[in-house]
Amino acid sequence: MKIIAISQRVDEIKDYGEIRDALDENWQKLFLQLDAAVLPIPNESRILQAALERIRPDAIVLSGGNHPQVYGGTAPERDRIDEGLIQYAIKNGIPLLGVCRGMQSIAMYFGGSLKKTTGHVAVWHEIEGGITREVNSYHSYAVDDPGDGITVVSRTKDGVAEAICHEEYPVYGIMWHPERVKGFDEADLLFIKEKLRL
């Protein structure tokens, strides 16, 4: 069984005075269908490299959640973890998939930028290009400039980038959430299996 290192969102639970790392349990269920297991990575950059060297993941996923700090987000530790995971994937030739915020992190890592968007929260819409299908959408920021070496694979009809890939590294990004589809979509499972070499 292959091991997938996966980033986590940061949630502030005010009733308990706690800051928690959080990951939808559906990620584990999704990857079990691909004969793989996810191993959540804590949002603590001081242990990231040691943890990755011990785990030696077969692939990496940057999950959704939290806006980047430069776009109003309040979890800078999440920014640092995503950056560290991207660096590790590139250095070691490990396939990486960014989902929603994860795709935004990829674009920003390669010098790209985001922009505010409307009409992309809790809706389904068609995407066109290298991937043509209907997908869910839960984001209020979109990739504006995809960054150096990044190709936009698919867009919505209103021009928002929905899928990207790097021209040299096995680095991919999608703006939809495969873990939020009830029963999981076969097209998502095949895409993830192919791109993460499972």
C-alpha positions, 0 to 999 in steps of 0.5 A: 500500500502506497503512502500519501503525505497530505497537508491539513487545514487550520481550524480555530475552535473558539469554544475550546480555545484551540487551534486544530489541524483538520482533514476530511475523513473522506480523503482516507476513504478515497485513497483506500479505494486506490489501495493507498493510505493518507498520512496527515502532515502537522502544520509545524514547519520545524518537524516537516523535513524530519517527518518526510524523511522518516515517512518517505511518501510515494506522493503528496497532496495539498488539501483545501482550506485556509486562504494564503496569508497574503490574500487575507488568510490567518494560518501562515503555518499552512503557507509554510507547510505547502511550500515545504511539501512542494520543495520536497516533491520537486527535489525528490521527483515525487508526484504532487497534487494540489486541490483548491487551496493546494492548486493556489499554493502551487501557482504562488510557489512558481511566482503566480498570483490569485484574484478574487472571484465570484460565483464559484462557491458551492456550485457545479460548473462545466470545465473545458480544455484538457479535462472537460467535465462538470466539477464542484466548486468551493473557492472565492479566489482563483489563479490569475497568473499560474506562474513560471512553467505552469500550464493551464489545462482546463478553465470554466466558461468564465475563464477561471483556471480549474486545472494546471500542470507543471511543464517539467515536474510531476506537479498538478493542481485542480480547483474542485474537491474529489473528496466531497463527491458522494460515492467518489467520481470514477473520473477523479479516481482515475485522474488521481491514480494516473497523476500520483502514479498509484 
